[in-house]
């Protein structure tokens, strides 16, 4: 999942439990799309300096997080990435 607020996402660590929240769009109301998601990984951002490969994810904005969610929530999380902003609430 790519969160648009990179600074807020950088506060998370593997093992943190969060509720993933979509801000809503014209076709969907705001709300929690995955309760109790576990942060599985916070991948390092690709470097853009000499020797770095800035092509990976260079067109996307925000911060990438790998989340473990319940199977029934996976589709909701994926769909919410299109046309909505995602944020999180700490569950612990």
N, C-alpha and C positions, 0 to 999 in steps of 0.2 A: 504494500500500500504506500502511496506517495502522499505525505502530508504537506500542504502548502506552507505551513509555518515551520521552517527548518529549525529555528531556535527553540521552539517548544518541543519539537520531536527529538532534538539533541539532549533533552533532559531525561529521556527514557533509556533504560538499560535492559538487556536480556533478562527475562524473568519477571519484569514488571507486568502487572495485570491492569488492563485499561478497558474502558468502554469506548468504542469507536462511534462517533457521532457525525452525521451528515447535516449540513446547514440547511438543506432543502433546496428546491428548485421550483420552476414553474409547474412541473408535473409531480413533484413529491414533497411531502411535508418534512420539516426537520425532525430529527429524532435519532435514537440510538439504533445503529444497524448491526452492531456486534457487542454484546455484553460479555464481560469477562475474557476478553482476548488477551493472550499472553504474548509479550514481545519476545520473539524467538531470536532475532538478530537485528543489529543496527549496522548495516554494511558501511564500510568506509566510502566516503565520496571520492570519485575519481579526481586525480590531480590534473591541473591544466598547465603545469609548468613543463620545463624541458624533460623529456623522457616519459611524461604522463600521457595517458590516453584520455583526452577530453571528449572523445566521441561517444563514450558510453554514457547514456542518460543526459547528453548535453542539451537536448531539446526539452527536457522536462524540468519543471521547477519544483522546489520543495525538497523534502527529505524522505528517502526511501527507508521503510521499515518492513521487516518480515514478521508477520503475525500468525499465531496459531489460533484459529477460530473454530467454532463448532461447524460441522459440515452444512447445516441449514443456514448459517450466517454467511458462508463464503460467497454465495451468489449475491446477496444483498450488499456486501462490502465491495465486490467487483462492480456491480451496477452503479453504486453510489460514487464511484470514481469519475463517472461521466456526467459532467454538467453540475456537479456539486462540490462544495468545499468540505473536506473532512477535518475533524479535530478530535481530541480525546479528553476523557475525564479519567482520573486515576480511580481505580476500584478498590485499592487496598487501604 
